[in-house]
Amino acid sequence: MDEELKAHAVKSVRDYMSSHDDFSIFYHLDGDGTTSAALLTKVLSSLGKNIVHYRATNYEDFKKLDVSEYTKNIIICDINVKEKELAIFNKNNLCVIDHHELIHAGGFVYLNPKMWGDETYTPCSLVVYRIFQDLLKDWDWIAAVGTVSDSGGKENKDFIAETAAKNNVKMGKDDYAYDNDFGVCASGIGAIINLYNRNGSDEALGILISSKSLEETLKNERLVSADKQVQQELNKLIEQFEAHKEVHGRVIFFDMDPRKKRYSSTLVTILSFDEKYNNSILIFITKINDKLVRINARASQVEGISLPAAFREVFKTIKGTGGGHDKAAAASIEAKDEEAFKKLLLNELETQLKVGRTG
Ligand SMILES: [Mn+2]
């Protein structure tokens, strides 16, 4: 790890925040992005700064964005923004804090632990917490909720355990720490985002910002009822998965009901941690419309797999875009290519599994 690069990146982000006054925060609309935005809010308000706009963002959004509607200073967190998309921010003071793949572009403030060779899976909320630890002492639980929500509980178990002790949270048995109050809170936030998408993510952010403690967040009626509603829906979908999954050795395909597409990512994550399927690679396929098919893939507990690498190989033959993390990734393909995609991906994943076993 290159400590000098790390110190430089941390300083550049801190300098960026203190040298400007008005900010817009673009945050990924999932649990990790939402908690990252809540932590950045705490940082900026303790520095006496203004946040003029928030925008819950999804990966596709940059194509249709009019940046002139926002402040000159823009912070992007937890979004795998592509180098070619950065052009729309040419006139902005941009700061990107992320934990996805590295961007190789200059002219803006950038921090990603991969820059200094840290390959630990560190969710963005924990990255933000560590940059501003001195200002975020009372808000460590927000970083713990974000970390658990992004399946980072296992790789960051020391941080989770310390934060649990500090906040009187009883640790459970689960490796990923889903079975404690951080997990419960993450589940509520995930649920409200599932139900109301961008608006749900905005609402969760509001709840996090206005709550004084984890306890208060856990009692929030909106989060509690969203969680209950989503849980019922997920139970039904798990039955459908059991009945209709397509098993090819350790690779399992499942066609999601398009009307339930917003559950796809949560469902595939839950199943990938279920002991029945944690040795499998799960590929969920959702037909968005006549032309577009969305892929959600998980190999949460499978060694030696890189889903983005598998997608890249497949996209040498058919058209598609995608990315994410080694064990959790998403892609879009053309509807007409679905069968070809499945064949190519299966082949690619079987190759990775074989190499992983012998190598
Ligand atoms: Mn995210």
Residues whose N, C-alpha, C, O or C-beta is under 5 A from the ligand:
A	BS01	MN	H28 D30 D32 G33 D78
